Amino acid sequence: MNDSSGHTQRRRAPTRTDVARLAGVSTAVVSYVTNDGPRPVAAATREKVLAAMRELDYRPNAVARALRLQRAQAVGLVVPDVSNTYFGALARELSNQAFTAGYALLLGDSDDDPDRERAQIESLVSHQIDGLIIVSLDPDSMADVNGTPTVYLNQRSQPGQLSVIVDNEGGARLAVTHLVEHGLRRIAHLGGREGAPGADERRAGWAATLSAAGLPAEPDLLRTAEYSRVAGHEAAIDLLTRAPRPDAVFVASDVQALGLLAAARELGISVPHDLAVVSFDGTDDAVFSDPPLTAVEQPVPAIADAALRAVLGRATPAAAGLVPVRLVVRASCGCPPGH
């Protein structure tokens, strides 16, 4: 709005007093609602306060609130590589769910470096965050979290570490079983490095399924690499130029699978006519690759929900057990359209 001299006046931000007046309650009650205590507020009264806040577009002072509560109203997340499409999707989903719950998400990228992972954890903990979610590079790691509620999103070997675990081995069995049902016999695995998130379990699922089908898990059929497009491309070139060439490949991540598809094109190998491919993750990379990838899909919203509930004390991950996955069939495995 403009005053009589033509200068623009800034609209006054609504205050707690304004909310209290509109809702017909005291400012103390408004404080109890915005701070979730220390005294309980009846459901009908709480709804009147929230309605007034929405009408006035009232936003509590987050800094002052954090100082009063002696906490940051934030959750930390550490991932190995945020440029990996899966970890990027996980960070976005956690950010959205945390925001809905009234928390900010602080992100740390370890860049596939255990020392940097520890440094990122220490930095986040120093901000007095309310919870910490870690995708660790090492199942044996013991980060100093200084009492911060912490949950890991992979298998752990240290006692007392809470974790939300995707059914990596079961998902690998789904993928390889699907390839076996296509009548394929030389099924290779392009996996993650030993100890990398989910890598060991996905490799175990591949080997167990081949064994159950009476097929060999020969050393020449296994390649391991970092979870990246470049590493997947390099490993695929080595795998696909060996004789005899595999009929199919189960790939441990979508980003590696993109590298494999590029390698196959360079070598004149048609996917899926000459080589069937199934990957793990089920991100947008799988949907928009050429051809679209049949993939074991990780349920990112469910993973994020379980992790947040665990670190915010609303549930225990032990109660959820393994987070199930599903196989989404597209073109790369050789199934006809609409299968």
MORA-V792042 format. One record per backbone hydrogen bond with DSSP energy under -1.0 kcal/mol. CO is the residue of the C=O (numbers start at 0). NH is the residue of the N-H. If there is no record, write none. Layout:
BEGIN
[[CO | NH] [CO | NH]]
END
This chain:
BEGIN
[[0 | 8] [2 | 5] [6 | 2] [14 | 18] [15 | 19] [16 | 20] [17 | 21] [18 | 22] [19 | 23] [19 | 24] [25 | 29] [26 | 30] [27 | 31] [28 | 32] [29 | 33] [30 | 34] [31 | 36] [41 | 45] [42 | 46] [43 | 47] [44 | 48] [45 | 49] [46 | 50] [47 | 51] [48 | 52] [49 | 53] [50 | 54] [51 | 55] [52 | 57] [60 | 64] [61 | 65] [62 | 66] [63 | 67] [64 | 68] [65 | 69] [65 | 70] [72 | 103] [73 | 129] [74 | 105] [75 | 132] [76 | 107] [77 | 134] [78 | 109] [79 | 111] [80 | 83] [83 | 87] [84 | 88] [85 | 89] [86 | 90] [87 | 91] [88 | 92] [89 | 93] [90 | 94] [91 | 95] [92 | 96] [93 | 97] [94 | 98] [95 | 99] [96 | 100] [97 | 102] [98 | 101] [103 | 74] [105 | 76] [107 | 78] [109 | 112] [112 | 116] [113 | 117] [114 | 118] [115 | 119] [116 | 120] [117 | 121] [118 | 122] [119 | 123] [120 | 124] [121 | 125] [123 | 126] [124 | 127] [127 | 71] [130 | 75] [131 | 150] [132 | 77] [133 | 152] [137 | 140] [138 | 156] [142 | 144] [144 | 147] [148 | 131] [150 | 133] [151 | 163] [157 | 160] [161 | 151] [164 | 322] [165 | 167] [166 | 170] [167 | 171] [168 | 172] [169 | 173] [170 | 174] [171 | 175] [172 | 176] [173 | 177] [174 | 178] [175 | 179] [176 | 180] [178 | 183] [179 | 182] [184 | 186] [185 | 246] [185 | 247] [187 | 249] [188 | 222] [189 | 251] [190 | 224] [192 | 195] [195 | 198] [197 | 201] [198 | 202] [199 | 203] [200 | 204] [201 | 205] [202 | 206] [203 | 207] [204 | 208] [205 | 209] [206 | 210] [207 | 211] [208 | 212] [209 | 214] [210 | 213] [217 | 220] [218 | 221] [220 | 188] [222 | 190] [225 | 227] [227 | 231] [228 | 232] [229 | 233] [230 | 234] [231 | 235] [232 | 236] [233 | 237] [234 | 238] [235 | 239] [246 | 275] [247 | 187] [248 | 277] [249 | 189] [252 | 256] [253 | 257] [254 | 258] [255 | 259] [256 | 260] [257 | 261] [258 | 262] [259 | 263] [260 | 264] [261 | 265] [262 | 266] [263 | 268] [264 | 267] [269 | 273] [269 | 274] [275 | 248] [277 | 250] [278 | 295] [280 | 297] [282 | 286] [283 | 287] [285 | 292] [291 | 331] [293 | 278] [294 | 327] [295 | 280] [296 | 325] [297 | 299] [298 | 302] [299 | 303] [300 | 304] [301 | 305] [302 | 306] [303 | 307] [304 | 308] [305 | 309] [306 | 310] [307 | 311] [308 | 313] [308 | 314] [309 | 312] [315 | 318] [316 | 319] [316 | 320] [322 | 166] [325 | 296] [327 | 294] [330 | 333] [331 | 276] [335 | 338]]
END
